């Protein structure tokens, strides 16, 4: 999903690592990211995370702050229960009746007994949300590797359970590195659900709201260049 952004940043002459997570738990994915940073990184790394990747970067930085020079969170999903509820409500409010009916059918298929049908429904639901989450996307389907519905269910189920119980973030683990939040004003994930939980944990938190921009800014036709300018500034030494 972030491959186009990684390729764009690589053209700046900066080394870019795009780790893949394959573990089926939060702890497992944190361990994978730590291993990648220790193996491929040189000292502290500047880590850019998008959506769930932004959340994973924060959870990893709470446990291993020595590995992080800076954190850049792009279109992060919310860290609190209310933010999750608002994301769902916003998406459904944006859907037409036909889109809402199709999305509900896809959700049922994702939970069905046929693995092939469930996988196809999961892929289609991502493409449908692409149109809902953005204003003017340059693509009509997401670039990515094979969809892994089972992995998504396991990890995101754990995220939601811990988010609902208020135990997703460690309230005693501050983030000593600078944290930059880049968030589109059309992103269905509410900015407050990202910033409010992080504020007490981040001595140095900077927020940039991107006008006319959805969930994945590098896919927005009108906001892409503006986003890249802000991002490159955030990444500059």
DRENTI-568898 format. One record per atom (N, C-alpha, C): x, y, z. Coordinates in steps of 0.02 Angstrom, whole numbers, plus 50000, padded with zeros to 5 digits. Atoms other than C-alpha are relative to their C-alpha. Example, Ala and Ser with C-alpha at 12.3 -4.5 7.8 and 13.67 -1.06 7.14 Angstrom:
2
u: 50045 | v: 49941 | w: 50000
u: 50615 | v: 49775 | w: 50390
u: 50045 | v: 50060 | w: 50000
u: 49958 | v: 49941 | w: 49997
u: 50684 | v: 49947 | w: 50357
u: 49961 | v: 50055 | w: 50037
***
This chain:
237
u: 50041 | v: 49940 | w: 50000
u: 50000 | v: 50000 | w: 50000
u: 50043 | v: 50063 | w: 50000
u: 49957 | v: 49941 | w: 49997
u: 50142 | v: 50120 | w: 50041
u: 50058 | v: 49997 | w: 49949
u: 49945 | v: 50008 | w: 50048
u: 50255 | v: 50057 | w: 49900
u: 50009 | v: 50061 | w: 49956
u: 49990 | v: 49940 | w: 50041
u: 50220 | v: 50209 | w: 49788
u: 50035 | v: 50057 | w: 50039
u: 49968 | v: 49948 | w: 49960
u: 50270 | v: 50325 | w: 49931
u: 50074 | v: 49983 | w: 50012
u: 49930 | v: 50020 | w: 49989
u: 50428 | v: 50224 | w: 49968
u: 50042 | v: 50012 | w: 49938
u: 49963 | v: 49988 | w: 50062
u: 50479 | v: 50233 | w: 49785
u: 50012 | v: 50075 | w: 49990
u: 49993 | v: 49928 | w: 50007
u: 50449 | v: 50421 | w: 49784
u: 50056 | v: 50026 | w: 50045
u: 49949 | v: 49976 | w: 49953
u: 50557 | v: 50450 | w: 49938
u: 50069 | v: 49974 | w: 49981
u: 49936 | v: 50028 | w: 50020
u: 50693 | v: 50337 | w: 49869
u: 50034 | v: 50042 | w: 49945
u: 49971 | v: 49959 | w: 50053
u: 50715 | v: 50457 | w: 49723
u: 50039 | v: 50060 | w: 50028
u: 49964 | v: 49945 | w: 49968
u: 50781 | v: 50586 | w: 49848
u: 50072 | v: 49980 | w: 50018
u: 49933 | v: 50023 | w: 49984
u: 50938 | v: 50481 | w: 49868
u: 50008 | v: 49977 | w: 50071
u: 49999 | v: 50024 | w: 49931
u: 50891 | v: 50426 | w: 50043
u: 49982 | v: 49927 | w: 50001
u: 50017 | v: 50071 | w: 49994
u: 50891 | v: 50244 | w: 50091
u: 49931 | v: 49991 | w: 50031
u: 50068 | v: 50011 | w: 49976
u: 50713 | v: 50182 | w: 50116
u: 49990 | v: 49925 | w: 50012
u: 50016 | v: 50069 | w: 49982
u: 50663 | v: 50021 | w: 50204
u: 49924 | v: 49995 | w: 50007
u: 50073 | v: 50011 | w: 49995
u: 50485 | v: 49957 | w: 50180
u: 49988 | v: 49931 | w: 50031
u: 50008 | v: 50066 | w: 49968
u: 50463 | v: 49818 | w: 50310
u: 49931 | v: 49971 | w: 49988
u: 50064 | v: 50035 | w: 50006
u: 50327 | v: 49688 | w: 50287
u: 49986 | v: 49964 | w: 50066
u: 50019 | v: 50035 | w: 49938
u: 50233 | v: 49624 | w: 50439
u: 49960 | v: 49937 | w: 49982
u: 50034 | v: 50064 | w: 50013
u: 50179 | v: 49442 | w: 50438
u: 49974 | v: 49967 | w: 50063
u: 50022 | v: 50030 | w: 49937
u: 50148 | v: 49405 | w: 50623
u: 49926 | v: 50013 | w: 50010
u: 50072 | v: 49995 | w: 49991
u: 49969 | v: 49379 | w: 50680
u: 49981 | v: 50029 | w: 50068
u: 50015 | v: 49967 | w: 49937
u: 49979 | v: 49481 | w: 50841
u: 50037 | v: 50067 | w: 50002
u: 49966 | v: 49936 | w: 49993
u: 50027 | v: 49657 | w: 50893
u: 50072 | v: 49990 | w: 50023
u: 49933 | v: 50012 | w: 49974
u: 50176 | v: 49594 | w: 50993
u: 50045 | v: 49970 | w: 49946
u: 49961 | v: 50030 | w: 50053
u: 50232 | v: 49489 | w: 50845
u: 50021 | v: 50051 | w: 49948
u: 49983 | v: 49950 | w: 50050
u: 50225 | v: 49636 | w: 50725
u: 50048 | v: 50053 | w: 50028
u: 49951 | v: 49956 | w: 49969
u: 50316 | v: 49748 | w: 50849
u: 50069 | v: 49968 | w: 49997
u: 49936 | v: 50036 | w: 50002
u: 50453 | v: 49616 | w: 50859
u: 50029 | v: 50000 | w: 49929
u: 49976 | v: 49999 | w: 50069
u: 50463 | v: 49609 | w: 50669
u: 50029 | v: 50068 | w: 49981
u: 49976 | v: 49933 | w: 50016
u: 50482 | v: 49797 | w: 50655
u: 50066 | v: 50014 | w: 50036
u: 49937 | v: 49991 | w: 49962
u: 50615 | v: 49800 | w: 50792
u: 50057 | v: 49963 | w: 49965
u: 49948 | v: 50039 | w: 50034
u: 50711 | v: 49663 | w: 50702
u: 50023 | v: 50034 | w: 49936
u: 49982 | v: 49967 | w: 50063
u: 50704 | v: 49757 | w: 50537
u: 50042 | v: 50063 | w: 50014
u: 49963 | v: 49939 | w: 49985
u: 50764 | v: 49920 | w: 50616
u: 50070 | v: 49985 | w: 50026
u: 49934 | v: 50018 | w: 49974
u: 50906 | v: 49835 | w: 50707
u: 50045 | v: 49970 | w: 49946
u: 49961 | v: 50034 | w: 50051
u: 50960 | v: 49733 | w: 50557
u: 50018 | v: 50047 | w: 49943
u: 49990 | v: 49959 | w: 50060
u: 50940 | v: 49861 | w: 50418
u: 50016 | v: 50073 | w: 50015
u: 49989 | v: 49929 | w: 49984
u: 50950 | v: 50028 | w: 50508
u: 50071 | v: 50013 | w: 50024
u: 49934 | v: 49979 | w: 49974
u: 51104 | v: 50124 | w: 50562
u: 49987 | v: 50049 | w: 50057
u: 50016 | v: 49958 | w: 49943
u: 51075 | v: 50189 | w: 50736
u: 49926 | v: 50014 | w: 50004
u: 50070 | v: 49981 | w: 49995
u: 50914 | v: 50283 | w: 50764
u: 49972 | v: 50014 | w: 49930
u: 50031 | v: 49993 | w: 50066
u: 50793 | v: 50283 | w: 50617
u: 49943 | v: 50050 | w: 50001
u: 50060 | v: 49960 | w: 50011
u: 50665 | v: 50406 | w: 50551
u: 49948 | v: 49953 | w: 49971
u: 50051 | v: 50049 | w: 50019
u: 50507 | v: 50301 | w: 50538
u: 49937 | v: 50036 | w: 49979
u: 50063 | v: 49974 | w: 50026
u: 50358 | v: 50349 | w: 50430
u: 49950 | v: 49943 | w: 50000
u: 50052 | v: 50051 | w: 49998
u: 50200 | v: 50250 | w: 50465
u: 49935 | v: 50028 | w: 49974
u: 50065 | v: 49979 | w: 50027
u: 50032 | v: 50257 | w: 50377
u: 49946 | v: 49953 | w: 50024
u: 50058 | v: 50039 | w: 49979
u: 49863 | v: 50200 | w: 50443
u: 50018 | v: 49955 | w: 50059
u: 49979 | v: 50046 | w: 49947
u: 49892 | v: 50043 | w: 50548
u: 50076 | v: 50003 | w: 50010
u: 49928 | v: 49994 | w: 49994
u: 50077 | v: 50063 | w: 50511
u: 50021 | v: 50057 | w: 50045
u: 49986 | v: 49945 | w: 49955
u: 50074 | v: 50230 | w: 50602
u: 49989 | v: 49979 | w: 50073
u: 50013 | v: 50025 | w: 49933
u: 49996 | v: 50148 | w: 50754
u: 50055 | v: 49952 | w: 50022
u: 49948 | v: 50049 | w: 49984
u: 50122 | v: 50006 | w: 50747
u: 50066 | v: 50035 | w: 50016
u: 49939 | v: 49962 | w: 49987
u: 50265 | v: 50132 | w: 50740
u: 49999 | v: 50030 | w: 50070
u: 50006 | v: 49971 | w: 49933
u: 50201 | v: 50218 | w: 50897
u: 50007 | v: 49946 | w: 50053
u: 49997 | v: 50054 | w: 49951
u: 50177 | v: 50054 | w: 50991
u: 50071 | v: 49973 | w: 50006
u: 49930 | v: 50024 | w: 49999
u: 50353 | v: 50000 | w: 50942
u: 50045 | v: 50051 | w: 50033
u: 49959 | v: 49948 | w: 49970
u: 50429 | v: 50167 | w: 50990
u: 49990 | v: 50004 | w: 50076
u: 50011 | v: 50000 | w: 49928
u: 50349 | v: 50155 | w: 51162
u: 50042 | v: 49947 | w: 50034
u: 49962 | v: 50055 | w: 49971
u: 50440 | v: 49991 | w: 51191
u: 50075 | v: 50006 | w: 49986
u: 49929 | v: 49996 | w: 50020
u: 50603 | v: 50031 | w: 51102
u: 50017 | v: 50071 | w: 49975
u: 49987 | v: 49930 | w: 50021
u: 50630 | v: 50221 | w: 51100
u: 50071 | v: 50010 | w: 49974
u: 49930 | v: 49992 | w: 50022
u: 50817 | v: 50195 | w: 51072
u: 50010 | v: 49990 | w: 49925
u: 49994 | v: 50014 | w: 50071
u: 50782 | v: 50143 | w: 50892
u: 49974 | v: 50057 | w: 49956
u: 50037 | v: 49949 | w: 50038
u: 50688 | v: 50302 | w: 50840
u: 50032 | v: 50069 | w: 50006
u: 49977 | v: 49931 | w: 50003
u: 50756 | v: 50471 | w: 50786
u: 49941 | v: 50047 | w: 49995
u: 50062 | v: 49962 | w: 50010
u: 50586 | v: 50538 | w: 50729
u: 49945 | v: 49953 | w: 49979
u: 50059 | v: 50037 | w: 50022
u: 50411 | v: 50474 | w: 50699
u: 49957 | v: 50046 | w: 49957
u: 50046 | v: 49963 | w: 50043
u: 50302 | v: 50534 | w: 50555
u: 49939 | v: 49956 | w: 49990
u: 50062 | v: 50039 | w: 50003
u: 50122 | v: 50474 | w: 50565
u: 49955 | v: 50030 | w: 49946
u: 50040 | v: 49977 | w: 50057
u: 50025 | v: 50488 | w: 50402
u: 49932 | v: 49964 | w: 50001
u: 50067 | v: 50030 | w: 50001
u: 49837 | v: 50459 | w: 50410
u: 49992 | v: 49945 | w: 50051
u: 50004 | v: 50051 | w: 49948
u: 49851 | v: 50364 | w: 50572
u: 49927 | v: 49983 | w: 50017
u: 50065 | v: 50019 | w: 49972
u: 49702 | v: 50265 | w: 50632
u: 49998 | v: 50025 | w: 50072
u: 50005 | v: 49973 | w: 49932
u: 49636 | v: 50327 | w: 50801
u: 50021 | v: 49950 | w: 50053
u: 49977 | v: 50042 | w: 49945
u: 49703 | v: 50261 | w: 50965
u: 49946 | v: 49989 | w: 50054
u: 50052 | v: 50007 | w: 49950
u: 49539 | v: 50273 | w: 51061
u: 49936 | v: 49971 | w: 49969
u: 50062 | v: 50032 | w: 50021
u: 49371 | v: 50186 | w: 51053
u: 49954 | v: 50048 | w: 49963
u: 50045 | v: 49951 | w: 50032
u: 49272 | v: 50344 | w: 51010
u: 50023 | v: 50016 | w: 49929
u: 49974 | v: 49987 | w: 50067
u: 49386 | v: 50377 | w: 50862
u: 49984 | v: 49944 | w: 49951
u: 50018 | v: 50057 | w: 50042
u: 49355 | v: 50202 | w: 50795
u: 49927 | v: 50002 | w: 49981
u: 50071 | v: 49996 | w: 50015
u: 49168 | v: 50226 | w: 50808
u: 49986 | v: 50056 | w: 49950
u: 50010 | v: 49943 | w: 50046
u: 49177 | v: 50395 | w: 50720
u: 50024 | v: 49983 | w: 49929
u: 49975 | v: 50020 | w: 50065
u: 49280 | v: 50319 | w: 50579
u: 49946 | v: 49960 | w: 49963
u: 50052 | v: 50041 | w: 50030
u: 49146 | v: 50189 | w: 50546
u: 49939 | v: 50042 | w: 49981
u: 50060 | v: 49959 | w: 50014
u: 49004 | v: 50316 | w: 50558
u: 50012 | v: 50047 | w: 49941
u: 49985 | v: 49954 | w: 50055
u: 49091 | v: 50438 | w: 50440
u: 50000 | v: 49964 | w: 49934
u: 49998 | v: 50038 | w: 50062
u: 49124 | v: 50305 | w: 50310
u: 49930 | v: 49981 | w: 49976
u: 50067 | v: 50021 | w: 50020
u: 48945 | v: 50242 | w: 50312
u: 49958 | v: 50060 | w: 49978
u: 50038 | v: 49940 | w: 50020
u: 48876 | v: 50419 | w: 50302
u: 50018 | v: 50023 | w: 49930
u: 49978 | v: 49979 | w: 50066
u: 48978 | v: 50450 | w: 50145
u: 49976 | v: 49953 | w: 49944
u: 50020 | v: 50049 | w: 50050
u: 48916 | v: 50293 | w: 50057
u: 49930 | v: 50014 | w: 49974
u: 50067 | v: 50000 | w: 50027
u: 48769 | v: 50292 | w: 49940
u: 49964 | v: 49937 | w: 50026
u: 50037 | v: 50059 | w: 49978
u: 48631 | v: 50167 | w: 49977
u: 50028 | v: 49937 | w: 49968
u: 49973 | v: 50058 | w: 50036
u: 48703 | v: 50050 | w: 49845
u: 50068 | v: 49980 | w: 50028
u: 49934 | v: 50015 | w: 49972
u: 48879 | v: 50064 | w: 49915
u: 49994 | v: 49970 | w: 50069
u: 50010 | v: 50026 | w: 49932
u: 48817 | v: 50034 | w: 50092
u: 49977 | v: 49928 | w: 49997
u: 50025 | v: 50068 | w: 50007
u: 48723 | v: 49878 | w: 50037
u: 50056 | v: 49954 | w: 49977
u: 49945 | v: 50041 | w: 50024
u: 48874 | v: 49813 | w: 49942
u: 50051 | v: 49988 | w: 50056
u: 49951 | v: 50006 | w: 49947
u: 48990 | v: 49847 | w: 50088
u: 49976 | v: 49951 | w: 50053
u: 50027 | v: 50047 | w: 49951
u: 48875 | v: 49753 | w: 50208
u: 50004 | v: 49929 | w: 49974
u: 49993 | v: 50066 | w: 50030
u: 48872 | v: 49606 | w: 50087
u: 50072 | v: 49976 | w: 50003
u: 49929 | v: 50018 | w: 49998
u: 49062 | v: 49609 | w: 50079
u: 50021 | v: 49980 | w: 50070
u: 49983 | v: 50017 | w: 49931
u: 49076 | v: 49608 | w: 50268
u: 49974 | v: 49931 | w: 50019
u: 50027 | v: 50067 | w: 49986
u: 48963 | v: 49456 | w: 50278
u: 50041 | v: 49947 | w: 49964
u: 49960 | v: 50049 | w: 50038
u: 49064 | v: 49368 | w: 50143
u: 50069 | v: 49990 | w: 50033
u: 49935 | v: 50006 | w: 49966
u: 49226 | v: 49406 | w: 50237
u: 49996 | v: 49954 | w: 50060
u: 50009 | v: 50044 | w: 49941
u: 49155 | v: 49311 | w: 50386
u: 49974 | v: 49932 | w: 49981
u: 50029 | v: 50063 | w: 50022
u: 49090 | v: 49167 | w: 50280
u: 50049 | v: 49943 | w: 49999
u: 49958 | v: 50061 | w: 49996
u: 49156 | v: 48988 | w: 50268
u: 50043 | v: 49988 | w: 49939
u: 49963 | v: 50011 | w: 50062
u: 49224 | v: 49001 | w: 50090
u: 50062 | v: 50046 | w: 49999
u: 49940 | v: 49958 | w: 49996
u: 49406 | v: 49061 | w: 50101
u: 50012 | v: 50042 | w: 49937
u: 49988 | v: 49964 | w: 50063
u: 49417 | v: 49109 | w: 49916
u: 49951 | v: 50059 | w: 49995
u: 50050 | v: 49947 | w: 50003
u: 49255 | v: 49210 | w: 49923
u: 50015 | v: 50054 | w: 50053
u: 49984 | v: 49952 | w: 49947
u: 49307 | v: 49290 | w: 50088
u: 50059 | v: 50043 | w: 49980
u: 49941 | v: 49962 | w: 50021
u: 49476 | v: 49341 | w: 50017
u: 49983 | v: 50050 | w: 49946
u: 50020 | v: 49955 | w: 50054
u: 49397 | v: 49415 | w: 49861
u: 49958 | v: 50058 | w: 50028
u: 50041 | v: 49948 | w: 49970
u: 49271 | v: 49510 | w: 49967
u: 50043 | v: 50050 | w: 50039
u: 49955 | v: 49956 | w: 49962
u: 49410 | v: 49579 | w: 50078
u: 50036 | v: 50047 | w: 49953
u: 49966 | v: 49958 | w: 50050
u: 49504 | v: 49642 | w: 49925
u: 49953 | v: 50052 | w: 49972
u: 50049 | v: 49953 | w: 50028
u: 49347 | v: 49721 | w: 49852
u: 49981 | v: 50054 | w: 50051
u: 50018 | v: 49950 | w: 49949
u: 49305 | v: 49806 | w: 50018
u: 50054 | v: 50054 | w: 50005
u: 49946 | v: 49951 | w: 50000
u: 49476 | v: 49890 | w: 50014
u: 49994 | v: 50049 | w: 49943
u: 50008 | v: 49956 | w: 50058
u: 49444 | v: 49957 | w: 49839
u: 49939 | v: 50046 | w: 50009
u: 50058 | v: 49958 | w: 49988
u: 49272 | v: 50020 | w: 49892
u: 50016 | v: 50056 | w: 50049
u: 49981 | v: 49949 | w: 49951
u: 49344 | v: 50110 | w: 50043
u: 50049 | v: 50051 | w: 49971
u: 49956 | v: 49952 | w: 50033
u: 49475 | v: 50189 | w: 49931
u: 49960 | v: 50059 | w: 49973
u: 50042 | v: 49946 | w: 50027
u: 49337 | v: 50287 | w: 49846
u: 49966 | v: 50040 | w: 50055
u: 50034 | v: 49967 | w: 49945
u: 49253 | v: 50328 | w: 50011
u: 50048 | v: 50044 | w: 50040
u: 49952 | v: 49967 | w: 49956
u: 49410 | v: 50383 | w: 50103
u: 50038 | v: 50058 | w: 49967
u: 49961 | v: 49950 | w: 50036
u: 49477 | v: 50501 | w: 49968
u: 49954 | v: 50045 | w: 49959
u: 50039 | v: 49953 | w: 50040
u: 49418 | v: 50652 | w: 49869
u: 50011 | v: 49989 | w: 49925
u: 49985 | v: 50007 | w: 50072
u: 49507 | v: 50626 | w: 49702
u: 50061 | v: 49955 | w: 49992
u: 49942 | v: 50045 | w: 50003
u: 49618 | v: 50471 | w: 49705
u: 50024 | v: 49989 | w: 49928
u: 49970 | v: 50010 | w: 50066
u: 49738 | v: 50441 | w: 49561
u: 49994 | v: 49928 | w: 49976
u: 50010 | v: 50070 | w: 50018
u: 49699 | v: 50254 | w: 49563
u: 49931 | v: 49978 | w: 50023
u: 50065 | v: 50026 | w: 49977
u: 49542 | v: 50149 | w: 49583
u: 50008 | v: 49935 | w: 50038
u: 49987 | v: 50056 | w: 49957
u: 49625 | v: 50006 | w: 49675
u: 50069 | v: 50007 | w: 50030
u: 49938 | v: 49992 | w: 49963
u: 49764 | v: 49992 | w: 49801
u: 50054 | v: 49953 | w: 49973
u: 49943 | v: 50042 | w: 50017
u: 49935 | v: 49929 | w: 49754
u: 50022 | v: 49964 | w: 50064
u: 49979 | v: 50036 | w: 49941
u: 49991 | v: 49792 | w: 49871
u: 50013 | v: 49927 | w: 49987
u: 49987 | v: 50071 | w: 50005
u: 50040 | v: 49614 | w: 49904
u: 49934 | v: 49963 | w: 50011
u: 50060 | v: 50042 | w: 49993
u: 49918 | v: 49469 | w: 49922
u: 49963 | v: 50019 | w: 50065
u: 50040 | v: 49984 | w: 49941
u: 49776 | v: 49512 | w: 50041
u: 50001 | v: 49942 | w: 50049
u: 49996 | v: 50051 | w: 49949
u: 49790 | v: 49418 | w: 50206
u: 49944 | v: 50013 | w: 50051
u: 50058 | v: 49988 | w: 49958
u: 49618 | v: 49417 | w: 50284
u: 50009 | v: 49972 | w: 50070
u: 49991 | v: 50030 | w: 49934
u: 49663 | v: 49299 | w: 50425
u: 50045 | v: 50041 | w: 50045
u: 49953 | v: 49959 | w: 49962
u: 49809 | v: 49406 | w: 50479
u: 49966 | v: 50065 | w: 50022
u: 50036 | v: 49938 | w: 49984
u: 49702 | v: 49563 | w: 50471
u: 49951 | v: 49989 | w: 50057
u: 50049 | v: 50014 | w: 49947
u: 49565 | v: 49485 | w: 50577
u: 50034 | v: 49993 | w: 50068
u: 49966 | v: 50012 | w: 49936
u: 49688 | v: 49429 | w: 50710
u: 50028 | v: 50064 | w: 50029
u: 49966 | v: 49941 | w: 49973
u: 49788 | v: 49589 | w: 50726
u: 49950 | v: 50056 | w: 50014
u: 50046 | v: 49945 | w: 49989
u: 49647 | v: 49714 | w: 50702
u: 49949 | v: 49984 | w: 50054
u: 50044 | v: 50019 | w: 49944
u: 49535 | v: 49615 | w: 50820
u: 50032 | v: 50016 | w: 50067
u: 49963 | v: 49983 | w: 49938
u: 49670 | v: 49635 | w: 50953
u: 50004 | v: 50075 | w: 50009
u: 49997 | v: 49927 | w: 49995
u: 49688 | v: 49820 | w: 50913
u: 49933 | v: 50027 | w: 50026
u: 50066 | v: 49975 | w: 49978
u: 49501 | v: 49850 | w: 50932
u: 49985 | v: 49982 | w: 50072
u: 50013 | v: 50020 | w: 49931
u: 49490 | v: 49751 | w: 51094
u: 50040 | v: 50042 | w: 50049
u: 49958 | v: 49960 | w: 49955
u: 49635 | v: 49846 | w: 51172
u: 49981 | v: 50074 | w: 49997
u: 50022 | v: 49930 | w: 50007
u: 49572 | v: 50012 | w: 51103
u: 49937 | v: 50010 | w: 50041
u: 50062 | v: 49994 | w: 49963
u: 49400 | v: 49981 | w: 51177
u: 50011 | v: 50000 | w: 50075
u: 49987 | v: 50004 | w: 49928
u: 49474 | v: 49939 | w: 51347
u: 50048 | v: 50054 | w: 50024
u: 49955 | v: 49946 | w: 49982
u: 49592 | v: 50088 | w: 51343
u: 50071 | v: 49977 | w: 50016
u: 49934 | v: 50027 | w: 49984
u: 49748 | v: 49979 | w: 51351
u: 50045 | v: 49996 | w: 49939
u: 49959 | v: 50005 | w: 50060
u: 49817 | v: 50003 | w: 51174
u: 50067 | v: 50036 | w: 50011
u: 49939 | v: 49962 | w: 49985
u: 49942 | v: 50139 | w: 51225
u: 50020 | v: 49990 | w: 50073
u: 49974 | v: 50004 | w: 49932
u: 50054 | v: 50124 | w: 51377
u: 50004 | v: 50072 | w: 50028
u: 50002 | v: 49931 | w: 49975
u: 50015 | v: 50281 | w: 51480
u: 50065 | v: 50022 | w: 50035
u: 49938 | v: 49984 | w: 49965
u: 50186 | v: 50271 | w: 51565
u: 50061 | v: 50001 | w: 49954
u: 49944 | v: 50003 | w: 50047
u: 50292 | v: 50256 | w: 51407
u: 49998 | v: 50060 | w: 49953
u: 49998 | v: 49939 | w: 50041
u: 50328 | v: 50429 | w: 51337
u: 50041 | v: 49988 | w: 49937
u: 49963 | v: 50003 | w: 50063
u: 50394 | v: 50456 | w: 51161
u: 50049 | v: 50059 | w: 50000
u: 49953 | v: 49944 | w: 49994
u: 50554 | v: 50559 | w: 51183
u: 50020 | v: 50030 | w: 49933
u: 49981 | v: 49973 | w: 50065
u: 50583 | v: 50580 | w: 50996
u: 49945 | v: 50046 | w: 49973
u: 50052 | v: 49959 | w: 50030
u: 50493 | v: 50713 | w: 50893
u: 49949 | v: 49958 | w: 49962
u: 50054 | v: 50035 | w: 50035
u: 50325 | v: 50655 | w: 50824
u: 49964 | v: 50051 | w: 49956
u: 50034 | v: 49956 | w: 50048
u: 50249 | v: 50734 | w: 50668
u: 49938 | v: 49963 | w: 49974
u: 50063 | v: 50029 | w: 50024
u: 50067 | v: 50700 | w: 50622
u: 49980 | v: 50037 | w: 49936
u: 50026 | v: 49973 | w: 50063
u: 50011 | v: 50727 | w: 50441
u: 49932 | v: 49967 | w: 49989
u: 50068 | v: 50027 | w: 50002
u: 49823 | v: 50707 | w: 50422
u: 49956 | v: 50040 | w: 49951
u: 50044 | v: 49967 | w: 50046
u: 49702 | v: 50746 | w: 50281
u: 49935 | v: 50022 | w: 50033
u: 50062 | v: 49976 | w: 49970
u: 49549 | v: 50849 | w: 50323
u: 49939 | v: 49960 | w: 49977
u: 50054 | v: 50044 | w: 50024
u: 49443 | v: 50723 | w: 50224
u: 50010 | v: 49928 | w: 50023
u: 49988 | v: 50067 | w: 49974
u: 49516 | v: 50571 | w: 50312
u: 49944 | v: 49982 | w: 50048
u: 50054 | v: 50019 | w: 49954
u: 49373 | v: 50476 | w: 50396
u: 50024 | v: 49985 | w: 50070
u: 49973 | v: 50011 | w: 49933
u: 49489 | v: 50435 | w: 50541
u: 50008 | v: 50068 | w: 50034
u: 49999 | v: 49933 | w: 49969
u: 49464 | v: 50582 | w: 50661
u: 50068 | v: 50017 | w: 50028
u: 49935 | v: 49977 | w: 49977
u: 49619 | v: 50682 | w: 50698
u: 50004 | v: 50000 | w: 50077
u: 50000 | v: 49998 | w: 49927
u: 49568 | v: 50702 | w: 50880
u: 50015 | v: 49932 | w: 50031
u: 49987 | v: 50068 | w: 49975
u: 49576 | v: 50513 | w: 50901
u: 50073 | v: 49981 | w: 49995
u: 49928 | v: 50011 | w: 50004
u: 49759 | v: 50522 | w: 50855
u: 50037 | v: 50047 | w: 50048
u: 49963 | v: 49949 | w: 49963
u: 49817 | v: 50684 | w: 50935
u: 49986 | v: 49998 | w: 50075
u: 50017 | v: 49995 | w: 49929
u: 49723 | v: 50682 | w: 51100
u: 50034 | v: 49944 | w: 50042
u: 49966 | v: 50052 | w: 49961
u: 49789 | v: 50511 | w: 51159
u: 50077 | v: 50008 | w: 50000
u: 49927 | v: 49994 | w: 50004
u: 49967 | v: 50553 | w: 51101
u: 50027 | v: 50060 | w: 50036
u: 49976 | v: 49937 | w: 49972
u: 49977 | v: 50729 | w: 51172
u: 50035 | v: 49991 | w: 50067
u: 49966 | v: 50006 | w: 49935
u: 50019 | v: 50675 | w: 51351
u: 50065 | v: 49960 | w: 49996
u: 49942 | v: 50044 | w: 50006
u: 50152 | v: 50554 | w: 51287
u: 50057 | v: 50031 | w: 49959
u: 49952 | v: 49971 | w: 50048
u: 50243 | v: 50670 | w: 51165
u: 50020 | v: 50070 | w: 50020
u: 49976 | v: 49932 | w: 49984
u: 50347 | v: 50817 | w: 51228
u: 50006 | v: 50044 | w: 49938
u: 49992 | v: 49962 | w: 50062
u: 50373 | v: 50867 | w: 51046
u: 49955 | v: 49972 | w: 49946
u: 50050 | v: 50024 | w: 50048
u: 50217 | v: 50842 | w: 50941
u: 49980 | v: 50056 | w: 49954
u: 50018 | v: 49950 | w: 50050
u: 50185 | v: 50936 | w: 50779
u: 49945 | v: 49971 | w: 49955
u: 50057 | v: 50024 | w: 50040
u: 50022 | v: 50923 | w: 50680
u: 49993 | v: 50042 | w: 49937
u: 50014 | v: 49966 | w: 50064
u: 49995 | v: 50966 | w: 50496
u: 49935 | v: 49972 | w: 49972
u: 50063 | v: 50021 | w: 50032
u: 49818 | v: 50960 | w: 50427
u: 50003 | v: 50019 | w: 49926
u: 49995 | v: 49990 | w: 50072
u: 49815 | v: 50939 | w: 50238
u: 49930 | v: 50013 | w: 49971
u: 50066 | v: 49981 | w: 50027
u: 49669 | v: 51029 | w: 50153
u: 49985 | v: 49959 | w: 49938
u: 50022 | v: 50036 | w: 50060
u: 49568 | v: 50933 | w: 50024
u: 50034 | v: 49934 | w: 49991
u: 49959 | v: 50061 | w: 50002
u: 49654 | v: 50771 | w: 50067
u: 49967 | v: 49944 | w: 50041
u: 50028 | v: 50058 | w: 49966
u: 49595 | v: 50597 | w: 50114
u: 50051 | v: 49960 | w: 50039
u: 49963 | v: 50044 | w: 49955
u: 49671 | v: 50448 | w: 50203
u: 50073 | v: 49989 | w: 49979
u: 49932 | v: 50012 | w: 50026
u: 49824 | v: 50413 | w: 50093
u: 50019 | v: 50059 | w: 49956
u: 49989 | v: 49938 | w: 50037
u: 49888 | v: 50584 | w: 50038
u: 50037 | v: 49992 | w: 49934
u: 49963 | v: 50007 | w: 50063
u: 50007 | v: 50520 | w: 49903
u: 49956 | v: 49974 | w: 49943
u: 50048 | v: 50022 | w: 50051
u: 49854 | v: 50451 | w: 49811
u: 49951 | v: 50055 | w: 49980
u: 50047 | v: 49946 | w: 50014
u: 49761 | v: 50617 | w: 49811
u: 50028 | v: 50045 | w: 49944
u: 49976 | v: 49962 | w: 50058
u: 49776 | v: 50705 | w: 49643
u: 50018 | v: 50072 | w: 50017
u: 49990 | v: 49929 | w: 49987
u: 49761 | v: 50881 | w: 49711
u: 50043 | v: 50014 | w: 50061
u: 49962 | v: 49988 | w: 49938
u: 49849 | v: 50859 | w: 49879
u: 50069 | v: 49968 | w: 50000
u: 49939 | v: 50040 | w: 50000
u: 49993 | v: 50745 | w: 49830
u: 50064 | v: 50043 | w: 50006
u: 49939 | v: 49961 | w: 50000
u: 50126 | v: 50877 | w: 49793
u: 50008 | v: 50039 | w: 50065
u: 49998 | v: 49962 | w: 49937
u: 50081 | v: 50980 | w: 49946
u: 50021 | v: 49953 | w: 50057
u: 49982 | v: 50049 | w: 49949
u: 50092 | v: 50824 | w: 50054
u: 50074 | v: 49982 | w: 49997
u: 49930 | v: 50019 | w: 50008
u: 50262 | v: 50775 | w: 49983
u: 50047 | v: 50056 | w: 50024
u: 49960 | v: 49944 | w: 49977
u: 50329 | v: 50949 | w: 50019
u: 50003 | v: 50001 | w: 50077
u: 50003 | v: 50000 | w: 49927
u: 50272 | v: 50942 | w: 50201
u: 50038 | v: 49940 | w: 50027
u: 49966 | v: 50060 | w: 49977
u: 50336 | v: 50764 | w: 50219
u: 50075 | v: 50006 | w: 49995
u: 49928 | v: 49992 | w: 50008
u: 50507 | v: 50803 | w: 50149
u: 50029 | v: 50050 | w: 50051
u: 49977 | v: 49954 | w: 49948
u: 50521 | v: 50950 | w: 50269
u: 50005 | v: 49965 | w: 50067
u: 49999 | v: 50038 | w: 49937
u: 50477 | v: 50834 | w: 50413
u: 50058 | v: 49951 | w: 50004
u: 49946 | v: 50049 | w: 50002
u: 50610 | v: 50711 | w: 50357
u: 50069 | v: 50031 | w: 49997
u: 49935 | v: 49967 | w: 50008
u: 50748 | v: 50840 | w: 50332
u: 50039 | v: 49997 | w: 50066
u: 49958 | v: 50002 | w: 49940
u: 50894 | v: 50823 | w: 50454
u: 49998 | v: 50064 | w: 50040
***
